[in-house]
Amino acid sequence: MECGFWCGNRRRRTLEPHLYGPWRHFQVVESYFQRPCQAWTDAIPIGNGRLGAMVWAALQLKLFSSMWTGVPGDYTNPDAPAALSKVRKLVDNGDYAEATKAAVNPLIYLKAVLNCSFELVHSCYDLNMELEHITTTVYQLLGHFKLEFDDSHIKYTEGSYSRELDLETATAMVKYSVGDTEFTREHFASNPEQVIVTKISGSKPGFLSFTVSLDSKLHHHSQANGQNQILMQGSCLGKRVQPKASANDIPKGIQFAAVLGLQISKGGVVHILYDKKLKVQGSDWAVLLLVASSSYDGPFTKPLDSRKDPVSESLNALKSIKTSSYSDLYARHLDDYQNLFHRVSLQLSKSSKSNLIDGSLEMNKVKSSTKKSYFSKSEDGAVSTAERVKSFQTDEDPSFVELLFQYGRYLLISSRPGTQVSNLQGIWNKDIEPAWEPASSHPLDIFVYEWNKSVTVIAYSIMISQKNCTPHLNINLQMNYWPSLPCNLKECQEPLFDFISSLSINGSKTAKVNYEASGWVAYQVTDIWAKTSSDRGEAVWALWPMGGAWLYTHLWEHFTYTMDKPDDSRAVIRPRVRVITKAGVVLIRTVVTEPRLWESFFLCS
């Protein structure tokens, strides 16, 4: 089978009572991979809200944190009221095509665009001077955590390789054998300690040797020291520029630092290579601790004015856990993660309709097909997702639905209180220049529409990885948080509420200047700087001012679910009543009646 997003449902097992207390009968669901990943969608995501990584290929982690281009901007345009008046007049006269042209005229929005630190116009043509290639600030990839082994690890024993994501423990594991030695790598992102932990071990003493380094596509410098550490420092661009364009006169952007700490067993030796790498030889095991920080200090503070020191923050974070054993770190990670994950279990049984022949489903045929070699199975019975998706059209395997449901909850748990709002890819991103091509049809987008609703959780998680990482308020950001309440993860919505509060501050300025109205407004595309101005593109989405009003519904639904009592220490709605009430004010103040339509119809400009 060709490379794809491989996972499966491993054997179910009962948890040990002494490890998991009252949850000892909770059934474990794991995603299982039968080969090294060869594409982005093969990699295993791990994350704790502020730090994230993709367990990529056989030997690499991709790392993510609060990394964005750009600086805070002025999201107002004093020329907008006059343009709005012109657009409304054209609409009143029924000249909708001309109204659209007037609305997207770059001469109206050019000042706001430049004030928002967007890059210049690439080309202008036609009578309405249509804009092309106006870029926004984007989420950045922090760097790469590279493990290098000798060539024997590439030629691992056939049939011995496996990768898995244990949703029960939020742990990614890689296993393979070289000769008669089995090597194991475990990865998890700890929220309590704010660290990504990797443990590498071999089944034979003294057989573990490898080289580790940190790298980044951003401007950076890395240095290894005699304390078994690698320090990497770097910066994002203060202004996003087009590829191959000049980077002159760019303001200071977000600064970052990452520190890798290394612990090894007795008998092992560590050498420094090229001042940048650490080489481990003859060890039984090794534990690698990766911490990172940035100078980002909120959406209203310029990186130039930030008082945060990412180097000292990272070094202090590593120092605080340096004496903790792997077992201690893992135990605290489990306690924190399972407090959320164990709130909901899902156990499905096949519908009674499965026993009937209705023209589209005949269980006898399904049973006979499974007795043949219909599935690609490993020795322990794991089945690839590709085959399970194919079979789902006929057998509607309920355990597959369970897996997808819990995988969706696992991804949402990566959004934690006090961290940044999830973007189009959650907290994961593989590119410095993320792709966004709405005019083209991507195979993974097609995948989403071809299968029924039962598999949209995994389809969506794959599809969104192909889009620009800026939060989109015309459904995408909302979709990230829809499961939070019905899946009993209300705390995971708090980053969204914090972000809405920031949007309301900038959005009130946009509403006052652009619409001469009270309240606040937000458009389709925003970013870490709480951008509330319109964006490039067709008027149907670029000039869509309903983002704030739609986000308000999340606050209201949270209240109806929780009632948010005043004595609740985690009350999130009552402190934000102003945000809720004023989200609708700007819509009311900008609504105009349309005499040619029914009286109940309104036109919001």
N, C-alpha and C positions, 0 to 999 in steps of 0.2 A: 504494500500500500504506500502511496505517496505521502510525504510528510504533511502533517496537519496538527490540529489541536487534539492531542491524544490524552484521554483520561478514561477511567473506568471505575466500576464499583468493586472494590476489593472485598474479600471475605469479611463478613460481619463478625465482630467479636464482642464479648462482654467485658466491660472495664473492671479492673481489680478494685474491690471494695475499699481496701486500705489506701488507695490512691485517690479515689474520687467520691468517697462518702455516699450520700444519698443518690448520686447519679451512676451508681455502679451498673445499672441495667440499661443505661443509655447506649443505643446502638451506634457504632462508629461508621462514618461514611468517609471514604478516601477517594481522591482522584489519583489514578494510576497511569503512568507513562511507560511505554515499553522500549523507548529508544532515546538517545540524546536529542534535544530540541535543535531544529535547524531553521526555525523562523520565530519571529516575535511572539506569535500566538501559541507557540509551543511552550514558552517559558512559564514558570510558576511564580505567581505574585505573592509577596509577603509584605506586610506593612502595619504600622502602629498609629497612623494618623499624621505624624510629622515626618517620619522616615519610612521609605518604602524601597523595595528592591525586586527585581525579577531574577529568578534563578535561571540564568541564560546559558545556552549551550551546555557543554560539560564542565567548563572551568571558569565561569564568569558570572558575576552579579552586576546588574545595572542599578545605580543608586539614585534616589530622589529625595528632595527636601523642599523647603520654602524658597524655591529658585525661580525667579521670573526676570525677564528683561524690563526695562522702563523705569519710570519714576512717577510720583503722583502728578496728575494733570488738572487743567482747568477744563471742565466738561460743560461749559456754557458758550453760547453764541449770541451776542447782542443783535445780530442781523436776522435771527430766526423769527421774531414776531412779524416783521414786514413780509418775510417769505410766507409765513403761515397765513397771513391775511390774503396774500395773492392766491395761495393754494385753495383756501376756502371759497374765494370768489369764483374760481374756475369750477370748483365742485358744484357750487350753487347754480352755475350756468349749465351744468351737465357735461362739461368738457373734462371728462375724467382722465383721458390720455395726456392732455396738456398739463393737468394738475399734477400728474405723476412726474412728468418731465421737470416741472418747476420745483417739485419737492426734492429731487435728487441732484439738482444743479450744483456742481462743486463750488461755484462762486458764492453760494449761500453758506456752505459748510466748511470752506477751506480754512477759515480762521480757527474754528473749533477743532478741526483735524490737527492742525499744526500745534495748537496749544496742548493737545492731548499726547504730544510726543509721538505721533504716528509719522511714518516716513512719507516723503514727498510723492507727488503724483508721478506715475511712470509714463503715462501717455494720455493725451486728451484728443478727442476727435468728435465729429458730428456736431450738430447745432446745439445740443444740450450739454456738450462738454462732459461726456460721461467719464467718470474716474475709473482707473484700473490700478490694482496692486497697492492699495493703501493698507499697510499692515498694522496689526495691533500688537500689544505686548503679549508675550507667550511664556508658558511654563517651560522650564529648562531641565535637562538631564544633568544631575550633579556630577556623576562620573562612573568609572568602572572599577570594580574590585576584581582583580585578576589572579587566578591560581594557575601556576604552570607546573606540570609534572613531566617526567621523562616519557619517551615515546612508548614505553610498555603500557602506559595507562590508556593510550589511544587504541592499542590492540588488546582490549580487555577480552576475557573469556566469553565466547559466544553464548548468548542466552542468560548471562549473569547480570546484565545491566537492567536497572529499574530506577524510575523516578516516581515520587509520589508526593501529594499534598494531603496531609491528614487534617481534615477540617475540624476534627475533634480537638486537636492540640495546636492548630495554626502553625504547623511545622512542615517544612519541605525536606525531603530526604532523598539522597542519591546513593545507590549501592551498585557495585560491580566488583568483579574479581579479576586479578592479574595472576595467572598461575593458580597456586593454592592459597593466595592471600586475598581476603575480602576487604575492600575499602568502603568506608561509609562517610558521608557528609550530611550533616544536619544544619538547617538554617531556620531561624525564627527572628521576628522583630518584636522586641519587648517594649510594651508601653510603659510599665512602671519605671524601667531603667533608661528608656529612650536610647536603645542600642540595638543594632543588628548583630546577632550572635551566630557564629559558624563553628561547628566542631567537626574536625577531620580525624579519623582514626583508622588503623589497620588491624587486622585480626592477629598479626604476628608482631611481637615486640621489635622495635627498632627498624621496621620496614617502611616508615612514613618519611618521605622526603619531597619537598616542593619549594617553589618560589612564589612569593606574594608581592603585589604592587598595587598602587592606586594611580588612576589616570583619569583624564577628563577631556572632553571636546571643547570646553571653555578655556579661557586664559587662566593658567594655573602654574603652580610650582610645587613639587613634592620633594620631601627630604626624609631619609631614614636616619634614625639615631641609635645610640648604644643602649637605649632602654627598651629595645624590641618594639619600637613604634615607627609608624610612617605618618608624617604630617603633610597634608595637601592643603594649600591655600589658593584661592582664585576669586574671580569676579564675573558677574553677568554684565552684559552691555546695558548701559543706562538708557539706551535708545535702540530699538530694533532696526537693523539696517538690512537692505536687500542683499542677497548673496553676491559677492564680488564687488560690492559697493564700498566706498571709502568710509572708514570708521572715525574720521576726524571730527572734532568738536562734539563728541558724545559725552554726556554728563556721567558722573560716577554712578555705577549701578550697584546692585546688591553684592556684598562681599560674602564669601563662604569659606568654611574650613571643615576638613574631615580628618579624623585621627583613627588610625588602626593600631590596636594593641594586640600583641601576640603572647600567648602562654603555651609552653610545651612541657612534655613529660621529662622526668629525670633521664639523663643519658643522651638527650637530644642536643643538637648544636645549632646556633643561629649565626649566620654571617650576613654582612651588609654588602650588597652588590651595586656598583655604579652610583652609590649614595642615594639610591631610590628604592631598592628592592631588599626584601629580607628572604634569605634562603635557609630553609630548615632541613636538617639532615639527621637521619638515624633516630627519629622520635617514635614513640608509641601512639601519641595523639597530639593534637594541637587545637587550641581554642582561640578564635580570632574575634575581637570585639571592635565594632565599627560605630563610632559616634560622629555626628556632624551638626553644624550650626550655621546660621546665616545672620547677616546684619539687618535683615528685614525687621522693622519695628512698627508695623502697622501701615494701613493704607494712606495715612496722612503725613507720614514722616519720610522725607527724602533720604535716600541712602547716604548722601553727603552729610546729613545732620544726625544720623543714627549714632547712638552711644553704645550700641552693642558691639562686643568684641568676639567674633565667632571663634577665634583661636583659643582664647582663654576659656570660653564656655565649653568648647569641645574637650580641652585638656582636663578641666574640672569634672566634666561628666565621666570621662574615662577613669580619672583618679578615684571617683566615688564608688566604682564597681571593680576596681583592679583586684581587690582581695576576695571578691565573691567567686565561689566555685561555679562551674557550669551547672551543677545540679541545683544550686540556690537560684541562679538566674532563671533556669527553666521552670522551677517550682513557682516563682513569683509571676512569671509570664503566664503559666497555666491558670493560676488563681485569678488573675486579672481578666484574661480572655474568656475563660469558661463561665465567669460570672455573667457575661453577656450571651455567649453562645448557647448555654444550657437552658436558657429561658423558654425555648421553643423546640419541641420535637415534632416530627411529621412522620407518620406511618400510614401508608396507603395500601389498600387492597384492590384487586381488580374488580371492576364493575361487573354486576351480574349480566350485563349486556355482552360481556366477553364470551359468554357461553352460547350465544346465539349467532346464527349465520345471517348477517344483514346485507350481504353483497360486498362489504368492504372489509369485514373482519371475520376470519374463520380460525378459531383457536386450534383446531386439529392440525391445520396446515402449518401453523406457527410452531407447534410442538414438534412436528416431524422435521421441520427445517432446523431446529436447534439440535436435534439428535445427529444431524449431519454436520459437517464442518462449516456452518454458516458464520459463526463468530471467529474472530482472531483472538485466541486465548493464550495467556501465559501459563506456566506450569501450575500456578496457584488459582487459575480460573478467572483472572481479571480480563475484562473485555474492553476493547478500544471504544471511544466515544463515537468515532466515525461509523462503526458497525452498529452501535446501539441506536444512533439516530436513524439509520436505515431501517432497523428492525422495529423502531417505535411506530412506524406507520401501520404495522400489523399487530404487534403484541402489546403496545402501550405499557411497557414495563414500568410499574409504579416505583420501583427502587431508583430508576433513572430520574423520575420527577423529584423524588426525595433528595437525590444528590444535587440537582440543579437548584432546588429551593434553598438548601443549606449553603451551597456555594454563593448564591446571591447574598445571603446574610453574612457570610464570611467577608465578602468584599465590602459590604456596608460597615462592618465593624472597624475597618481601616479609617473611618471618619470618627475622630474622637474629640471630646470637649477641649477647647483651647487650641485647636489646630485649624488649618485653613480649610475652606470649603472644598469639597470634591469637585474636580473639573470634569471635562468630557472623558477623561480616562481614569477617573478616581484620583489616585496619587501616582500613577505610573505613566511613563512616556519614554519612547525610545529615541526621539529626535530633538536636535536643537532647532530645526525648522519643521514643526509638525505639519502634516499634510491636511489640507481642507480643500476638497474639490467637489463642490455640490453639483457641478454640471456633468460629472462622470459617474458611472455606475461601477462600484467595486464589487468583486465576487462575494466578499463577506457581507456586504449590504444585501445582496440578492439572497444569501443564505437565510437571513432573518425573515424574509417574506415567504420563503418556500415551505417552511415547516410550521406546524401548528403552534398554538399559544403555549403549550406545555414545555417547549424548549426555548422560549424567548429569553430566559434568564442568561443562559450561556451564549446564545446568539447575540444578545445585546452587548454582553461584556466583550465579545470579539469585535463587533461592529464599531463600537465607539473608539476603539484603539486606532482607527484610521482617520480620526478627525482632529481638527485643531484643538489644542488643550485649553482654550479659553472657555469659561463657563458660558453656556448659551441659555438665555432665560425664556426662550420660546418653546421649551419642553424638556430639554436635555438635563439641565440642573435639577428640575423638579423630579424627573424620573429617578435620579440618583437616590432621592430621599423618600419616594413613595413607600417603600417597604418598611421604613423605620417604625411606624406605629403599629401596623398589623403584625409585624414580626417581632414586636416587643423589644425594640432597640431605640427607645425615645431619646436617650442621651446622645446618640449618634447624629441627631438633628441639630444639636447645639451649634456646631460650626456654621450651619446654614443660617441660623438665627442671628449669630454675631455678624455674618456677612450682610444680611438684610439691614441690620442697624447701620452699618457703614454705607451701604447703598443709599439709605434714606438721607444721610447727611449730604452726600454729593448730589443726590437726586433732587433735594429741595432747592439747591442752587440752580440746577438745570431747569427745574419747573419755573422758578421765579424769573429767570432771564429769558429762556427760550419761549415759554408759554405765557409769561406774565400771570402766573397762577400760584396759589399756595399749594401745600402738599408736596409730594415728591414723585419723581418719575425715573424709570430705568428702561433701557431699550433691549434689543435682542442679545448683544454680546457685551460681556464685561470681563474684568480681570482682577488680579490681586489688589489693584489700586482702586477698586470700586468704581470703575468707569460707568458713567450713566448717560453719555452722549450717544447719538446715533452712529451707525457704522456704515461701511461701504456695502454696496450690493443693491439689489432690486428693492424698490420701495416697500413691497409687500412684507419683507422681513427687516430690512435695514432701518426703516423708519417706523417700526412697530413699538409703540410706547407703553405696552401693557405688561412689561416684565415685572414691575413692582407690584401691580395689582394681583398678578398670578401668584407671586411669592407670598403675598399676604395670606392666601388661603392655607399655606402650611402652618402659619401661626394659629389661625383659627381652628384648624383640624387638631392641632396639638392640644389646644384648650379643651375641645370637645372630648378628646380621648382621656385626658388626665385631670381636667377641671382645675389644675394648677392652683391649688389652695395657697392662701397667703403665707401659711406657716411651713410650706414646703421649701426645704433648703435649696432645691434645684428648680424653683419656679422660674420659668423663662418667658411667660407671656405677659404677666402683669407689668414687669418693668418695660415692656415694649408696646404698651397700649397706644402711645403716640404714633409709633410706626404703623400700626394697624389702621388707625383711624385716618391718618393723612395719606395712606396709599391710595385711597379712593377719592380724596378731595380733588386732586389734580385732574382726574377723569371727569368728575362732575363739573368742574370749572371749564373744561375744554369741550364738553359735549354741546353740539348744536343740532337743532331739529332739521330734518330733511322733508320739506313740504311735499315732494313728489312721491314719497313713500308713505306707508301707513303711519298713523300718529305715534304708534309705539316704537317706531324705528328711530334710531339716533345715529348720527355720524360723528365719530370721535376723531378729531384731527390732531 
